[in-house]
């Protein structure tokens, strides 16, 4: 390249020409052009002037060109950055930033089927004609709630995000369905469900997979399970994987770990040798926990809050079996080790021929208190509660004043505020010593009661006497004093 063809001058001239086309204030544009034109170039000779170092002949023009480029960039893409307090011209409205993809959605479409069209398989929500708002935390949007959805179990990962397991009419079984809410139950969306029958409503051969309960540890990791199958999702319910040889009579999230109760074989009850196992969330690598001998073999219920967990193993009492009361175990270290509590419900002095009283349900409140619901054998006496505030070392026994109606749903907001569903929902604020019927301002008979903290709780109101499903979820934000009902939609 010849010295007579000066790259800096060419660049400077090009930038000067470009500056004249920029839409900016006239004064600012002229300053840019003036800066470029005032920058001296090298002498118009084949060599550098003798009175200045050679580097000045090319550094200064290039530096000037660079300065022009920076100023132009500020005009073209960043003028507001030079004056962040600059107001838009009169009559021009500034636009707010676009919302992020993590905003909480409003109610989505209900997805009512077209008359005459086949009902979609409830296990696989059909896409809607309109896009749903993005779900919380980057999860998939979900589809419509299957028409006629009825729930059998609830699980919550926060006071706003929850999941429900249930069923809905569909063309091809299984019709098991899962729905999710991110606004505390005001609205729901449908999610794919495991390809399994629902234990509460379906019958099938001994070889088919069944699910009866649902537990989510967080928005991504969840478990659908029963006595003969265990399915796991790690993507918020979009895909479910069956764990080979897995099952769970009960499963809870305890101190950031999955803890399950399983038997030596699928559907072994009565006659199960129950084992407690722990695994990292989403993992299939289960390890036995130290459970003392002496549990019962007809069924199991596990409940937890924080690092405290309680396990009730139930006896087989058919035929008037004697001394087949339940046996409880407790853990205060996240399910790693367990202590045998025995049967905390005292024998009745009258009522049954044997005076046996069984624990039929257990729960753990957010204050880590453990509460059990006690029922005299054969329904021959009033039910009552027992509560421990020291990890199961001691239980306070409440008077037998609940009546003998069928039902065993139990929930606890704290050691003193308890809820029990028999023929109706009852509430106590003095650890079971006195009970009041919730009445028409709350759910009637409920199949499920659970509290996310000391104030916020939910209940599934059964569709009718003896029913296992619910079309309505009730929410309380004052520990059961008042309730609001919302249908799944």
N, C-alpha and C positions, 0 to 999 in steps of 0.2 A: 504493500500500500504506500502511495506517495505521501510525503509530508504536506503537500498542497491540499490533500483531502483530509480535513481535520474532523475526526469522529466526534469530538466534544462539541464543535460548532454545529455539526449536522444534528446531533441530539438536542442541542440547545434550541436550534431553530424549529425543530419538529415539536418540541414541548411548548415553545412560544405559540406556535400556530394552534396547537391543541387547546391551550389555555384560553384562546379567544373564543372557543366554542363552548366552554364550560358555563353552565347556568349558575351564577353566583353573583354576589354584590359587585357592582362595577369597581368600587375602590379596592376590594380584595383582589379581583382579577388583574387590575392594573399593577398592583404591587408584585404579583407573581411575574407578569410580563416584564416589568421594569427590572426585577432582579435578574431575570435571564439575559436581557439585552445589555445590562451594564457589566456583565462578566467579561473581562478581556480575554481574547484568544491569543494564540501564539503569533509571533511575527510572521508575516507573509513572506517567508524566505525558506529556502531549502534546509536551513540549519536553525538552531535555537539562538535567540539574541545573546550576545556576548556578556551583557551586564546582569543576567539572572541565571540561576541554576536551571539545568534542563528539566528537573521535576516540576518546577513551577509552571512550565508551559503546558503540562497536561493535567496536573492535579487540580489547579484552580478551575479550569473549565469543567472538568468532570464533577468537582465538588459543587459547582454552581448548578450543573444539570441535576445532580442528586437532590439539591435543595428544592429545585423546581418540582421534581417528581414527588417529593414528600408533601409540598404544599398542594399540589394538584390532587394527591390522594386524599388529603384532608377535605378538599372541596367536593370531590366526587363521592366519597364513601363515608367520610367521618366528620363533616362540618359540625354536626351537633356535639361531637366529642370535644371540639375546641372550646365550645361554649355550652356546657351542659345545662345552664340555666336559661338558655335561649328559648323564648316563647314562639309558637308558630305564628305566622302572619295573621292579621285580622281576617276572620272569616274562614280560616283553615282549622279543622279539628284534628288534633293529634290522635292517633290510633293506639289503643292499649295493646300490650303484648298478648300474643295468642295463648290460650290456656294450655297447660301441660297435659300429657296423656294420663297422669295419675289422679286427675280430679275424680271425685266420687260421683257415680252416675245417678241420674234420677230414675224414676220407674221406667221399665222397659216395656215392649209390646207383650200382650198376653198370648198372642198366637192362637186365636180361636179357629178351629178347623172349619173349612168350607163345607157347607151342608152337602151330603152325598158323597164326600170324599172319604177314603179310608183313614182311620185314626193312625197317626204315625206311632212307631214303636217308642214307648215312653223312655226306654233305656238310651235312646239316641235322639236328643232333641233336634227337630228339623230346623234348618235355617229360616229366618224370617225374611220378608221382602224388604224390610228396612234395617239399616245397621243399628245395632245397640250401642249405647255409650260405653266407653272403655271401662273395664273393671278396675278395682282398686289394686295397686301394687303391680300393674302390668299383667294381670291375669287375663285370660281369654274372656271375651264378652259374655259368652253363653247364649242360649236360645230362649224360646218362650217356655213358660211353665206348662208342662203337659196338661191338657184339659182333664179335669176331674182328679187332679193330684190329691192324694191323701198321705199324710206323714205318719211314720211310726217311731222315729227317733230324731233327736236334734243334737247338734254339736256346735260349739262356739269357740272361736279363736280370739275374739275381742267382743266388746259390747255392741259393735256394729256388724262384724262379719260372722255369719253362721251358715251352716249347711243342714239340710234335712234329707233324710232317707225315707222313701215311701214308694207308692205305686200309683198307676193311672191306667185307665182302660187303653188297650193297644191291640193292634191287629195280630201280632205274633208274640207269644211269650218268649222270654220273660219280660214282664212289664215293669220291672224294678226301675225306679227313677230317683234322681238326686237333684235338688235345687239349692241355690245359694243366694244369700242376701249380703249387701255391703252397706245397708242403711238401717240396720237394727230391726229388720223384718218388715219394713214398710213396702218393699218391693222385692221380687225374687226373679231369678233366671234359671233356666234348666241347664243341666250339665249331663254329659254321658255318665252312665252307671255301669258297674260290672255286669257281665253276662251271667247273672245268677238269679235264682228265684228268691222271693221274699218270704222268710219263715212265717211271719205273722198272717199271711194271706194265701200262700200258695202251698200246694202239695205236689210231690213228685217222687220218683223212685229214689232209692237209697244212693244212687250214683250221681244224682244231680247236685250242683253247687248251690248252697243257700247262703243268704246274708240276712242278718236281723238287726245289726247295730252299725253305727257310723261314728268315727272319731277323727277329727282333724287336729293336728298338732300346731299348724300354722297355715297360712293361705295356700301353701303348695303341697304339704305332706298330709295324707289322710289314709284311713283304714276302714274298709267295709268287711264285716266278718260275721261268722256264726260258729257253731260247734263243729262244722265240717269244711269250712273254707275261710281263707284270708286273702283279701285283695288289697293292694297298696298303690297309691298314686303319689307321684312326686312333682306333678305339674298342675296342681289345683283341680284335679278331677277330669282332665282332658283324656287321660289314658290310665287304665287300671291293669296291673299285672298280678296274676295269681301266684302266691308263693307256694312252691311245690311242698306238699305234705303239711301245709300250714292250716291252723284253725285257731279259734279263740272263743272260749265261753264268755270272756269279758276282756276288755282292753282299755287302758287309760294312758294318758300322757302324764308322766310323773317326773318332775324336775328335769324336763328336757329330754327324757328318754321314753321310748315306747315300752310299756309293761303289759304283758298279757298273761291270762290264765288258760292253760291248755291241758289236754288229757293225753293218755298214752295212745289213744286212737280216736278217730272221728266218731262222734255220737256214742261215747262210752257211758254216758250217764243213763241210769244210775250205775255206779261201779267204777267211776273215774278215779285214778290216782292223779289228782290235780298237781300241776307244776307251774310255778311262776317263773317267767322268763323276761329278760330285758334285751333291748336292741337299740342301736342308734336310730334316729328318725329316718325312715325310708329304707332301712337295711333289712336284709333277710338273715343276718347273722345273729341268732338269738342265743343267749346264755342263761343257764339256770341260776335263779337266786336261791338263797338259803331259806327254805320254808320248813318250819318244824313239822313233824309228823302229827297225825291225829285229826286231820280235816275230814269233812264229810264228802260224799261222792256223787250226790244227785244233782248238783248245780253249783254255780259260783257267781258272785257279783263283786266287782272291783270298783272302788270309787277313790278319788284323790283330789287334793288341792295342794299346790306347792310341792314340798318334799314329803308330805304326809299322805299315806294311803291306807285304806282298810279293805280287807278281803273277807267276805262272808261265804262260807261253804255250807251248802244246805243238805240236810239229811233226807232220806227217802222215808216218808211217814205214812205211806199207804198201808191200809190194813191195821191201823192203830199201833204201829211200831213204837215200842217204848224206848226212851232215852236216845231218840234220833234228832235231838235238837241241833240247831246250827252251831257251827264253830267259827269264831272270828280270829283273824290275824291282823296285826298292824305293823306298819313300817314308818319310820320317821327319817329315813335316809334315802328317799327317792326309790324305794323298792329293792335296794341292794340286800337288806336283811330284814327278817320278820320276827315278830314276837307273838306267841299264841295267847289269845285272850280268852278262849273258851266261849261259853254262851253267856252274854251279859244280861239277858232277860231272865229275871228270877222266876222260879216255879210258882204257879198259882196255888193258893191255899184251898181253892174250891173251883168249880167250873168243870173242867175235864176230868175224866176218870183217872187219868194219870197226873193231872196238874201240870202237864208239859206246856211250856210257852216257847215259841220259836221266834228268832229274828227272821223277818221276811224281807227286809230291805235295809240298806245302810247308805250313808252319805257323809261327805266331808265338806264343811263350810270353809269360806275363805280365811277364817281365823284359825283354821286347822282343827276345830272341834269335830269329834266323831259322834254321829247320832245313828241309832238303830230304831227300827219300828218293830215292836213286839206284838205277837198275836197268839192267844191261847189256842192250843191244838183243836182243830175241828170247828173253829168259830164259836166256841163255848165260853164267851166272855169278851169284855171290852178290850180293845187294843190300847197300847200306850207306847211311850218312847223312853229311851235311855240315852244319856249324853255324857261324853267324856271330854274334858278340856286338857288332859295331860297325856295325850297319845294313846289312850286305851288302858292306862294303868288303873283308873277308877272310873266308874259310871254312876251318875246320878239317875235314879229311877223316878219317873213321873207317875202320877196316879193313873189308874186304868179308867179313863174317862172318854175315850174316843168312840165307843160303840163297836159293834161287831160286823158292820157292813163290809162287803167284799171291796178289795182295792188295796194297793200297796205302794203307790207312788209317793216318794218321800223327797223333800228338798229342805235345805237349811241355808238361810242367809247368814246366820251366826249361831253361837251356842244357845242363844235364847229365842231367836226368831225362827220358828219351824213351820213347815207346811206339809200336810198329809192329805192325800186324796183317797176317800173311800167312796161312798155314794155321792158326796160333794167334796169340795175343797175346804179344808179347815186350816186355821192359822193360830199359832200361839206366840206370844211375846214374852213368856216366862218359862222357857225351857220345857214346855209340855204340861205344866200344871193346870192351865186353863186353855180352852180352845173356843174359837168363834168361827162360825160358818162364814165363808167369804161372801156368799150370797150372789144376787143377780148382777152386781157390779164387777164380777170376776168370773173365771172359768168354773164350770161345774165339775163333774168327774174328769180327772186328768190321767193320762197314761204315762206322762213324763213331766217331771219338775226339775229345774236346774237353775243355779245362780252363778253368774259370772263374777260377781263381787258381792259385797255386803248389801247392795241396794238393787242391782239390776238382775232380774231373773225372768225365766220363761216357763210356760206350761203348755202342753198339748192337750186340748180338750177333746175327749173321745166323741165320736159321732153319735153314739147311743149306748145304752146298757149292753155290756158284753163286747162292745166293738174294740178293735185294736188299732184303728186308724183315726186320723184327725184332719179336718179341713181347715182348722183355725189354730193359730198360734197366739197366745196371750203374752203380753210383756208388762212387767212391773219395774218401776224405777225407784220405788220407795219400800223395798223389802216386803212386798206383798200386800201393802195397805190398799193400793188401788191398781187397776189393771186396764190395759187397752187391747182390744182384739183386732187382728188383721188376718184376712184370708190369704192363702197362698195364691199370688197372682203376679 
